[in-house]
Amino acid sequence: MRQRIKKREGTVVSAKMDKTVVVQVDRLVQHEFYGKRIRRRKRFMAHDENGQCGEGDRVLIVESRPLSKNKRWRVSSIIAKAAG
């Protein structure tokens, strides 16, 4: 049985490392008791082979095999470049 590959869309918050970017993924969840929608944020380290990503870019990341101690995601595509 094949597992579905996880995909996330997020914003690059750091591109200072070589071939690595930090992507922040925001999602809205509903509070269990109050029902209000809350923003949850998680940061992933993702592999950027060509170093094309810059801070502020919207990117699509996909889950991959462990590439280093903290990297388990790869940049699949750049959805939108940052303005400026």
All heavy atoms as an XYZ file, in Angstrom:
685
protein
N       0.836     -1.178      0.000
C       0.000      0.000      0.000
C       0.885      1.247      0.000
O       1.758      1.388      0.841
C      -0.876     -0.036      1.245
C      -2.056      0.852      1.181
S      -3.023      0.613      2.677
C      -4.617      0.682      1.958
N       0.662      2.138     -0.961
C       1.470      3.362     -1.060
C       0.929      4.452     -0.156
O      -0.271      4.646     -0.081
C       1.447      3.873     -2.491
C       2.597      3.387     -3.314
C       2.557      4.047     -4.652
N       3.218      5.330     -4.578
C       4.325      5.616     -5.242
N       4.866      4.736     -6.016
N       4.878      6.791     -5.126
N       1.868      5.149      0.487
C       1.453      6.284      1.298
C       1.411      7.530      0.437
O       2.170      7.671     -0.519
C       2.433      6.502      2.439
C       2.262      5.538      3.561
C       3.123      5.924      4.744
O       4.190      6.481      4.570
N       2.667      5.628      5.929
N       0.510      8.422      0.785
C       0.393      9.685      0.075
C       1.522     10.620      0.510
O       1.803     10.735      1.699
C      -0.956     10.316      0.398
C      -1.325     11.482     -0.468
C      -2.718     11.972     -0.140
N      -3.742     10.987     -0.447
C      -4.428     10.966     -1.595
N      -4.202     11.877     -2.506
N      -5.339     10.060     -1.809
N       2.161     11.274     -0.453
C       3.246     12.201     -0.144
C       2.650     13.496      0.400
O       1.746     14.067     -0.200
C       4.100     12.486     -1.393
C       4.784     11.197     -1.847
C       5.139     13.560     -1.106
C       5.509     11.313     -3.156
N       3.154     13.955      1.543
C       2.644     15.176      2.157
C       3.157     16.390      1.409
O       4.326     16.438      1.012
C       3.075     15.261      3.619
C       2.454     14.219      4.497
C       2.950     14.362      5.912
C       2.449     13.204      6.768
N       3.043     13.254      8.104
N       2.290     17.375      1.221
C       2.647     18.629      0.562
C       2.190     19.771      1.448
O       1.127     19.695      2.058
C       1.972     18.750     -0.802
C       2.373     17.674     -1.766
C       1.597     17.790     -3.060
C       1.963     16.630     -3.968
N       1.140     16.613     -5.164
N       2.995     20.821      1.515
C       2.636     22.005      2.293
C       2.994     23.243      1.489
O       3.971     23.250      0.748
C       3.402     22.049      3.619
C       3.193     20.864      4.529
C       1.867     20.921      5.247
N       1.735     19.846      6.201
C       1.136     18.693      5.950
N       0.655     18.453      4.755
N       1.031     17.769      6.891
N       2.207     24.289      1.672
C       2.493     25.576      1.033
C       2.852     26.564      2.130
O       2.161     26.650      3.149
C       1.260     26.064      0.274
C       1.503     27.314     -0.521
C       0.267     27.754     -1.285
O      -0.456     26.891     -1.786
O       0.045     28.979     -1.345
N       3.951     27.294      1.921
C       4.383     28.219      2.951
C       5.235     29.337      2.401
O       5.448     29.452      1.198
N       5.737     30.163      3.313
C       6.543     31.325      2.978
C       7.970     31.110      3.460
O       8.189     30.665      4.587
C       5.962     32.579      3.661
O       4.578     32.686      3.326
C       6.688     33.833      3.208
N       8.931     31.459      2.608
C      10.339     31.344      2.986
C      10.661     32.474      3.959
O      10.462     33.646      3.648
C      11.254     31.427      1.736
C      12.717     31.404      2.150
C      10.952     30.287      0.778
N      11.142     32.120      5.148
C      11.485     33.134      6.146
C      12.997     33.298      6.291
O      13.455     34.293      6.831
C      10.844     32.833      7.525
C       9.345     33.005      7.456
C      11.209     31.456      8.017
N      13.771     32.313      5.793
C      15.216     32.429      5.834
C      15.810     31.661      4.665
O      15.447     30.513      4.429
C      15.759     31.871      7.155
O      17.168     31.858      7.131
N      16.722     32.317      3.951
C      17.406     31.667      2.821
C      18.908     31.918      2.924
O      19.589     32.077      1.926
C      16.844     32.187      1.509
N      19.430     31.948      4.144
C      20.829     32.307      4.366
C      21.777     31.116      4.271
O      22.971     31.294      4.143
C      20.971     32.976      5.739
C      20.243     34.301      5.801
C      20.274     34.881      7.184
C      19.495     36.184      7.197
N      19.199     36.636      8.547
N      21.235     29.907      4.339
C      22.081     28.718      4.285
C      22.283     28.273      2.843
O      21.543     28.667      1.947
C      21.440     27.594      5.102
C      21.376     27.876      6.582
S      20.350     26.710      7.475
C      18.737     27.424      7.261
N      23.281     27.433      2.636
C      23.569     26.904      1.309
C      22.648     25.713      1.033
O      22.666     24.738      1.771
C      25.032     26.472      1.238
C      25.451     26.081     -0.156
O      24.948     26.687     -1.109
O      26.282     25.170     -0.278
N      21.831     25.814      0.000
C      20.903     24.761     -0.448
C      19.830     24.424      0.589
O      19.216     23.362      0.521
C      21.662     23.488     -0.829
C      22.550     23.659     -2.029
C      23.112     22.341     -2.471
C      23.971     22.521     -3.715
N      24.445     21.245     -4.236
N      19.586     25.308      1.532
C      18.567     25.075      2.552
C      17.773     26.356      2.780
O      18.354     27.440      2.846
C      19.199     24.635      3.885
O      19.998     23.483      3.660
C      18.145     24.306      4.924
N      16.463     26.223      2.890
C      15.607     27.355      3.236
C      14.717     26.946      4.410
O      14.440     25.768      4.603
C      14.727     27.821      2.049
C      15.560     28.424      0.953
C      13.873     26.697      1.504
N      14.297     27.939      5.183
C      13.349     27.706      6.267
C      11.999     28.219      5.788
O      11.867     29.379      5.388
C      13.772     28.430      7.565
C      12.753     28.182      8.663
C      15.147     27.971      8.001
N      11.003     27.323      5.788
C       9.674     27.641      5.279
C       8.693     27.627      6.437
O       8.624     26.658      7.198
C       9.236     26.625      4.200
C       7.844     26.944      3.689
C      10.233     26.597      3.060
N       7.928     28.710      6.572
C       6.908     28.800      7.615
C       5.552     28.493      7.005
O       5.143     29.131      6.042
C       6.896     30.197      8.230
C       5.871     30.361      9.326
C       6.013     31.684     10.020
O       6.981     31.909     10.722
N       5.071     32.572      9.804
N       4.873     27.500      7.567
C       3.559     27.080      7.080
C       2.516     27.516      8.101
O       2.603     27.162      9.276
C       3.517     25.551      6.873
C       2.130     25.104      6.465
C       4.548     25.127      5.834
N       1.549     28.303      7.650
C       0.449     28.759      8.510
C      -0.792     27.933      8.212
O      -1.059     27.604      7.056
C       0.128     30.232      8.252
C       1.253     31.153      8.650
O       2.095     30.746      9.450
O       1.284     32.290      8.143
N      -1.544     27.612      9.263
C      -2.826     26.932      9.069
C      -3.800     27.429     10.119
O      -3.394     27.878     11.200
C      -2.671     25.413      9.122
C      -2.188     24.874     10.438
C      -1.817     23.398     10.341
N      -1.333     22.928     11.635
C      -2.093     22.326     12.546
N      -3.368     22.097     12.298
N      -1.577     21.946     13.701
N      -5.060     27.368      9.792
C      -6.102     27.784     10.722
C      -6.776     26.546     11.295
O      -7.186     25.653     10.544
C      -7.142     28.655     10.016
C      -6.691     30.051      9.605
C      -7.770     30.736      8.779
C      -6.366     30.896     10.814
N      -6.862     26.491     12.627
C      -7.557     25.389     13.290
C      -8.616     25.985     14.193
O      -8.512     27.139     14.621
C      -6.593     24.502     14.110
C      -5.599     23.813     13.205
C      -5.889     25.294     15.181
N      -9.624     25.202     14.471
C     -10.698     25.680     15.333
C     -10.405     25.280     16.774
O     -10.008     24.135     17.048
C     -12.021     25.078     14.881
C     -13.211     25.869     15.319
C     -14.461     25.496     14.542
O     -14.507     24.452     13.918
N     -15.451     26.344     14.574
N     -10.558     26.232     17.698
C     -10.348     25.953     19.115
C     -11.358     24.908     19.570
O     -12.544     24.988     19.211
C     -10.507     27.239     19.933
C     -10.029     27.106     21.341
N     -10.797     26.542     22.325
C      -8.857     27.454     21.929
C     -10.128     26.555     23.473
N      -8.944     27.106     23.250
N     -10.877     23.918     20.354
C     -11.742     22.801     20.730
C     -12.964     23.236     21.530
O     -14.061     22.719     21.328
C     -10.948     21.787     21.548
C      -9.833     21.131     20.777
C      -8.538     21.055     21.571
O      -8.565     21.228     22.804
O      -7.497     20.844     20.938
N     -12.780     24.196     22.423
C     -13.890     24.593     23.293
C     -14.619     25.833     22.787
O     -15.837     25.858     22.692
C     -13.371     24.831     24.718
C     -14.460     25.153     25.700
C     -15.285     24.161     26.188
C     -14.669     26.449     26.130
C     -16.296     24.448     27.090
C     -15.671     26.757     27.028
C     -16.494     25.748     27.509
N     -13.870     26.881     22.468
C     -14.490     28.153     22.117
C     -14.922     28.238     20.656
O     -15.743     29.072     20.308
C     -13.538     29.309     22.443
C     -13.291     29.433     23.928
C     -12.066     29.101     24.465
C     -14.295     29.856     24.785
C     -11.830     29.187     25.824
C     -14.082     29.950     26.138
C     -12.847     29.611     26.661
O     -12.622     29.692     27.998
N     -14.347     27.425     19.798
C     -14.768     27.419     18.405
C     -14.131     28.503     17.554
O     -14.346     28.548     16.340
N     -13.361     29.389     18.175
C     -12.705     30.451     17.410
C     -11.562     29.862     16.588
O     -10.901     28.916     17.010
C     -12.157     31.502     18.375
C     -11.511     32.667     17.675
C     -11.098     33.743     18.646
C     -10.376     34.844     17.888
N     -10.133     36.010     18.693
N     -11.348     30.429     15.402
C     -10.270     29.944     14.544
C      -8.953     30.563     14.980
O      -8.858     31.769     15.177
C     -10.579     30.241     13.088
C     -11.830     29.463     12.698
C     -12.350     29.582     11.320
N     -11.442     29.623     10.230
C     -11.214     28.613      9.401
N     -11.812     27.470      9.595
N     -10.421     28.763      8.377
N      -7.935     29.715     15.137
C      -6.631     30.119     15.634
C      -5.587     29.830     14.561
O      -5.644     28.786     13.910
C      -6.256     29.325     16.908
C      -7.344     29.433     17.955
C      -4.924     29.775     17.456
C      -7.198     28.437     19.077
N      -4.632     30.738     14.391
C      -3.544     30.517     13.446
C      -2.437     29.722     14.130
O      -1.933     30.109     15.179
C      -2.986     31.846     12.940
C      -1.841     31.658     11.944
C      -1.271     32.957     11.457
N      -2.234     33.658     10.633
C      -2.654     34.906     10.865
N      -2.200     35.582     11.899
N      -3.513     35.468     10.062
N      -2.064     28.611     13.514
C      -0.947     27.793     13.990
C       0.171     27.890     12.964
O      -0.073     27.814     11.766
C      -1.359     26.323     14.133
C      -2.406     26.106     15.190
C      -1.781     26.156     16.560
N      -2.763     25.819     17.572
C      -2.752     26.311     18.781
N      -1.835     27.182     19.132
N      -3.659     25.965     19.658
N       1.399     28.032     13.446
C       2.549     28.167     12.560
C       3.560     27.080     12.857
O       3.776     26.728     14.012
C       3.224     29.527     12.764
C       2.371     30.665     12.297
C       3.059     31.976     12.529
N       2.305     33.023     11.869
C       2.409     34.290     12.166
N       3.238     34.692     13.102
N       1.689     35.183     11.524
N       4.162     26.561     11.778
C       5.233     25.585     11.935
C       6.300     25.894     10.907
O       5.995     26.324      9.798
C       4.701     24.165     11.722
C       5.749     23.103     11.938
C       5.169     21.885     12.599
C       6.184     20.765     12.703
N       7.199     21.003     13.711
N       7.554     25.710     11.320
C       8.683     26.015     10.428
C       9.359     24.714     10.029
O       9.627     23.862     10.879
C       9.661     26.943     11.129
C       9.081     28.336     11.352
C       9.847     29.093     12.401
N      11.164     29.443     11.933
C      11.616     30.689     11.808
N      10.837     31.690     12.138
N      12.821     30.925     11.372
N       9.604     24.572      8.730
C      10.263     23.395      8.194
C      11.553     23.821      7.509
O      11.591     24.842      6.827
C       9.380     22.687      7.157
C       8.070     22.177      7.704
C       6.908     22.908      7.541
C       8.011     20.969      8.363
C       5.705     22.442      8.026
C       6.808     20.490      8.852
C       5.650     21.228      8.690
N      12.598     23.010      7.645
C      13.810     23.219      6.868
C      13.651     22.387      5.601
O      13.353     21.194      5.673
C      15.039     22.791      7.644
C      15.326     23.690      8.820
S      16.801     23.209      9.707
C      18.000     24.204      8.876
N      13.837     23.032      4.444
C      13.617     22.357      3.171
C      14.846     22.495      2.286
O      15.555     23.505      2.337
C      12.394     22.944      2.468
N      15.058     21.487      1.464
C      16.213     21.447      0.561
C      15.882     22.233     -0.714
O      14.881     21.966     -1.371
C      16.546     19.995      0.226
C      17.774     19.843     -0.597
N      19.026     20.109     -0.104
C      17.952     19.449     -1.880
C      19.921     19.879     -1.052
N      19.299     19.484     -2.138
N      16.733     23.195     -1.040
C      16.586     24.018     -2.254
C      17.838     23.792     -3.096
O      18.840     24.474     -2.918
C      16.427     25.486     -1.855
C      16.284     26.408     -3.050
O      15.907     25.934     -4.130
O      16.559     27.609     -2.894
N      17.776     22.830     -3.999
C      18.961     22.373     -4.736
C      19.647     23.487     -5.511
O      20.862     23.629     -5.482
C      18.573     21.242     -5.697
C      19.741     20.673     -6.479
C      20.788     19.989     -5.610
O      20.414     19.297     -4.656
O      21.988     20.167     -5.886
N      18.885     24.318     -6.218
C      19.469     25.349     -7.074
C      19.631     26.699     -6.385
O      20.156     27.630     -6.977
C      18.625     25.513     -8.345
C      18.537     24.218     -9.118
O      19.489     23.469     -9.177
N      17.374     23.936     -9.673
N      19.150     26.835     -5.169
C      19.272     28.091     -4.436
C      18.465     29.216     -5.048
O      18.863     30.371     -4.989
N      17.308     28.906     -5.638
C      16.488     29.911     -6.321
C      15.561     30.666     -5.373
O      15.094     31.742     -5.708
C      15.642     29.245     -7.404
C      16.463     28.638     -8.515
C      15.600     27.867     -9.488
O      14.542     27.375     -9.117
N      16.044     27.794    -10.728
N      15.283     30.108     -4.214
C      14.320     30.719     -3.296
C      14.943     31.892     -2.556
O      16.107     31.862     -2.171
C      13.837     29.703     -2.273
S      12.924     28.349     -2.996
N      14.128     32.919     -2.340
C      14.526     34.071     -1.550
C      13.517     34.309     -0.456
O      12.421     33.742     -0.473
N      13.860     35.144      0.487
C      12.943     35.432      1.590
C      11.670     36.073      1.068
O      11.705     36.952      0.209
C      13.615     36.339      2.612
C      14.691     35.631      3.408
C      15.252     36.490      4.531
O      14.548     37.402      4.992
O      16.397     36.232      4.916
N      10.537     35.625      1.583
C       9.249     36.162      1.178
C       8.575     35.402      0.046
O       7.409     35.647     -0.255
N       9.272     34.461     -0.580
C       8.683     33.677     -1.669
C       7.662     32.686     -1.117
O       7.844     32.132     -0.035
C       9.758     32.884     -2.418
C      10.725     33.760     -3.182
O      10.507     34.981     -3.224
O      11.707     33.218     -3.726
N       6.576     32.459     -1.889
C       5.612     31.406     -1.562
C       6.080     30.145     -2.278
O       6.314     30.172     -3.482
C       4.200     31.761     -2.048
C       3.558     32.944     -1.355
C       3.125     32.664      0.054
N       2.109     31.643      0.143
C       1.697     31.123      1.299
N       2.197     31.529      2.423
N       0.778     30.189      1.312
N       6.247     29.054     -1.541
C       6.765     27.823     -2.133
C       5.900     26.626     -1.755
O       5.169     26.653     -0.764
C       8.228     27.554     -1.700
C       9.166     28.612     -2.241
C       8.354     27.446     -0.203
N       6.003     25.586     -2.569
C       5.366     24.316     -2.289
C       6.473     23.345     -1.892
O       7.445     23.188     -2.629
C       4.625     23.805     -3.530
C       3.876     22.492     -3.361
C       2.655     22.712     -2.473
C       3.450     21.947     -4.703
N       6.338     22.721     -0.713
C       7.344     21.766     -0.268
C       6.703     20.387     -0.184
O       5.501     20.260      0.080
C       7.983     22.165      1.084
C       6.935     22.338      2.183
C       8.806     23.424      0.940
C       7.515     22.600      3.564
N       7.507     19.358     -0.443
C       7.033     17.978     -0.368
C       7.926     17.196      0.572
O       9.122     17.469      0.695
C       6.999     17.297     -1.758
C       5.959     17.927     -2.643
C       8.356     17.307     -2.410
N       7.338     16.220      1.232
C       8.074     15.395      2.172
C       9.055     14.502      1.413
O       8.754     14.027      0.312
C       7.086     14.536      2.961
C       7.644     13.922      4.201
C       6.588     13.205      4.998
O       5.676     12.617      4.402
O       6.686     13.236      6.230
N      10.229     14.270      1.983
C      11.221     13.414      1.339
C      11.959     12.609      2.402
O      11.669     12.721      3.597
C      12.206     14.251      0.528
O      13.018     15.006      1.395
N      12.922     11.845      1.951
C      13.741     11.080      2.896
C      14.573     12.057      3.730
O      14.765     13.207      3.310
C      14.655     10.126      2.138
C      15.687     10.823      1.286
C      16.540      9.818      0.515
N      17.454     10.497     -0.386
C      18.636     10.987     -0.035
N      19.053     10.912      1.220
N      19.408     11.574     -0.925
N      15.088     11.654      4.880
C      15.931     12.553      5.662
C      17.184     12.956      4.880
O      17.937     12.115      4.417
C      16.297     11.723      6.888
C      15.213     10.717      7.006
C      14.801     10.412      5.595
N      17.376     14.256      4.723
C      18.520     14.781      3.990
C      19.625     15.250      4.934
O      20.779     15.356      4.527
C      18.081     15.920      3.075
C      17.055     15.518      2.006
C      16.408     16.739      1.415
C      17.724     14.693      0.939
N      19.272     15.574      6.158
C      20.241     15.945      7.184
C      19.547     15.781      8.539
O      18.452     15.224      8.606
C      20.731     17.379      6.993
O      19.712     18.290      7.327
N      20.159     16.295      9.578
C      19.581     16.155     10.919
C      18.184     16.755     11.006
O      17.285     16.177     11.614
C      20.501     16.830     11.938
C      19.994     16.778     13.358
C      20.907     17.529     14.290
C      20.289     17.653     15.663
N      21.117     18.476     16.545
N      17.982     17.923     10.388
C      16.702     18.622     10.492
C      15.910     18.694      9.192
O      14.770     19.132      9.210
C      16.934     20.052     10.992
C      17.520     20.066     12.376
O      17.114     19.297     13.235
N      18.503     20.923     12.600
N      16.496     18.319      8.069
C      15.826     18.465      6.774
C      15.117     17.190      6.357
O      15.740     16.162      6.144
C      16.840     18.823      5.678
C      17.047     20.278      5.490
C      17.643     20.606      4.135
C      19.052     20.132      3.968
N      19.664     20.669      2.739
N      13.784     17.285      6.213
C      12.974     16.163      5.734
C      12.039     16.596      4.615
O      11.105     15.884      4.265
C      12.122     15.573      6.868
C      12.818     14.468      7.649
C      13.527     15.042      8.840
N      14.108     13.983      9.679
C      15.400     13.860      9.874
N      16.256     14.643      9.262
N      15.861     12.933     10.666
N      12.243     17.782      4.071
C      11.367     18.342      3.035
C      12.214     18.881      1.891
O      13.361     19.267      2.080
C      10.512     19.476      3.611
C       9.568     19.012      4.680
C       9.863     18.788      5.985
C       8.193     18.690      4.525
N       8.754     18.358      6.647
C       7.713     18.297      5.786
C       7.314     18.717      3.440
C       6.394     17.912      5.988
C       5.999     18.340      3.652
C       5.540     17.938      4.912
N      11.643     18.899      0.687
C      12.278     19.475     -0.495
C      11.370     20.550     -1.075
O      10.140     20.423     -1.034
C      12.471     18.406     -1.593
C      13.598     17.459     -1.370
C      13.749     16.476     -2.521
N      12.582     15.580     -2.627
C      11.684     15.638     -3.608
N      11.777     16.513     -4.571
N      10.678     14.794     -3.627
N      11.952     21.582     -1.658
C      11.165     22.602     -2.355
C      10.761     22.019     -3.694
O      11.611     21.655     -4.511
C      11.974     23.902     -2.536
C      11.189     24.893     -3.381
C      12.327     24.517     -1.196
N       9.453     21.904     -3.915
C       8.944     21.338     -5.156
C       8.841     22.409     -6.233
O       9.274     22.204     -7.368
C       7.580     20.704     -4.915
O       6.999     20.298     -6.109
N       8.253     23.557     -5.872
C       8.112     24.644     -6.841
C       7.940     25.963     -6.119
O       7.540     26.010     -4.957
C       6.912     24.398     -7.762
O       5.724     24.380     -6.998
N       8.259     27.035     -6.848
C       8.048     28.377     -6.332
C       6.720     28.866     -6.892
O       6.542     28.944     -8.106
C       9.202     29.317     -6.752
C      10.533     28.802     -6.173
C       8.934     30.739     -6.285
C      11.747     29.546     -6.652
N       5.786     29.168     -6.018
C       4.453     29.594     -6.432
C       4.464     31.069     -6.813
O       3.913     31.455     -7.833
C       3.417     29.307     -5.318
C       3.349     27.804     -5.067
C       2.060     29.875     -5.676
C       2.619     27.419     -3.820
N       5.083     31.907     -5.971
C       5.144     33.351     -6.235
C       6.435     33.893     -5.643
O       6.796     33.585     -4.518
C       3.943     34.045     -5.606
N       7.114     34.720     -6.438
C       8.329     35.385     -5.961
C       7.923     36.585     -5.106
O       6.879     37.187     -5.318
C       9.190     35.851     -7.124
C       9.795     34.722     -7.960
C      10.816     33.911     -7.203
C      12.172     34.579     -7.199
N      13.168     33.763     -6.486
N       8.785     36.927     -4.162
C       8.523     38.084     -3.289
C       8.620     39.373     -4.095
O       9.462     39.492     -4.994
C       9.526     38.118     -2.142
N       7.768     40.318     -3.788
C       7.798     41.617     -4.467
C       9.026     42.384     -4.011
O       9.328     42.468     -2.829
C       6.541     42.417     -4.146
N       9.738     42.976     -4.988
C      10.888     43.796     -4.640
C      12.111     43.158     -5.026
O      13.136     42.954     -4.984
